[in-house]
Amino acid sequence: MRHTNIPGKARKKWIALKLMLMLFITLLLVISAGFLYEWYASNHSRAEYPPPGRLVEAGGYKLHIHQQGNGAPTIIMEAGSGETSLSWRDIPAELAKHATVVTYDRAGYAWSESAPSERTGANIVKELHDALEKEGIRGPYIMVGHSLGGMYARLFAQTYPSEIQGLVLIDARPEDDEKNTKDLLEQAKFQGNPPASLLSLLKLSGSFRLFPNFMLEGLVAKQDQDAFINVIATPSFFHAREEEAALAYSTEDAIRGQKLGTIPVRIIARGLPQNYAQAGIPAEVGEQLESIWQSGQRQMLNISEDSQLVIATKSGHMIIHDEPELVVQTILSLVPKLK
């Protein structure tokens, strides 16, 4: 039998093909291992990170509500976009020394289940109110809202005014934010958050867990990364946050020109500008965006006959982390027995 020798060029191509195939198989195995590791670690972490509160029926899904302290009034904490009940850190415990405090996770966030309804402000407010009633957590309420949560807090106060004792807005999103900033953000070619589908894939692949320093640098504070990886970062969270952002205009429309009569309103505005350059926004556009935001904080003084502006001189947008004592002090200033 005669053996046919493979020509030199063909042999080299065959070796290169085999190497590429081996590389592909190795890469596939590594990726599969990442998905498998994330599946195992996520299931294991559920036991290590149980919900601190209760899961309450809120209209087709269960809402995580954490109640601390006792006595009137009841302070309701509404977190910002992408923020959860954990974002408040030690603030609720400090407030609970003087009143009842409720933190919660909106649908799809942290321990709360996904909702079958659209993530409009109207639905979010109604579901929260229904859950509070089911738990027997009555008013009067002091609504506290940070960032996007400030709009939800305002809508809650507008929807149930007879149950509201006061309102604290912490660097809250102004009602005309989208209208006033849309052209500037388009001019800066600002892309916003990556798509929820991509972030979900990164989560399921184990990327956040395996490379936290690289993936979460500048996005999640070091002390919050474990909670983010094990509790918060889920496909339901990313999709809920994305839908909230897409429908925020409906909440802006609902509270535009709002008048709350004599309900006390305290507005805490950041004293330090955002780092727009970090988001790839040119300096001149960043200055205009900051001016619009600061103007919006002061325009919110018009929503009540009893309103005051407080400047957090040492804080950027995350006042709840930069100056938590100021947040606590401002909220407690609306508790009658402490005046």
Number of C-alpha atoms within 10 A of each C-alpha: 3 4 5 6 7 10 8 9 9 10 12 12 11 13 12 12 12 12 12 12 12 12 12 12 12 12 12 12 12 13 15 14 14 20 19 15 16 21 15 11 14 18 11 12 14 13 9 10 12 10 16 13 17 16 18 18 18 22 16 12 17 21 28 26 23 17 20 18 18 13 11 18 22 26 31 23 25 27 27 23 16 19 22 22 24 19 17 18 14 14 17 24 14 18 19 18 13 18 20 22 27 23 23 25 22 31 26 24 27 26 27 23 21 19 21 10 13 13 23 18 26 16 14 20 19 17 23 24 18 15 20 19 13 13 14 9 16 14 18 16 24 27 26 26 25 27 21 26 24 27 25 29 26 28 22 23 22 17 15 13 17 12 15 22 22 25 28 27 28 29 30 28 24 24 27 17 16 14 10 15 17 12 11 15 17 10 12 17 12 14 11 8 11 10 12 19 13 12 20 17 14 19 22 21 21 23 20 22 23 14 11 16 13 10 14 17 12 10 8 16 12 12 8 12 20 15 16 20 20 21 21 21 21 23 20 20 26 23 19 23 22 19 15 20 16 12 14 20 17 15 19 21 12 16 20 12 14 16 14 19 12 13 19 19 28 24 23 23 24 25 17 15 16 17 14 16 11 9 13 13 19 15 13 10 17 21 15 13 21 17 13 16 23 17 12 20 22 15 13 23 16 16 20 18 14 15 18 16 15 15 14 21 13 11 20 19 20 17 24 22 17 16 16 19 15 16 22 16 12 17 21 19 13 19 18 10 11 8 7
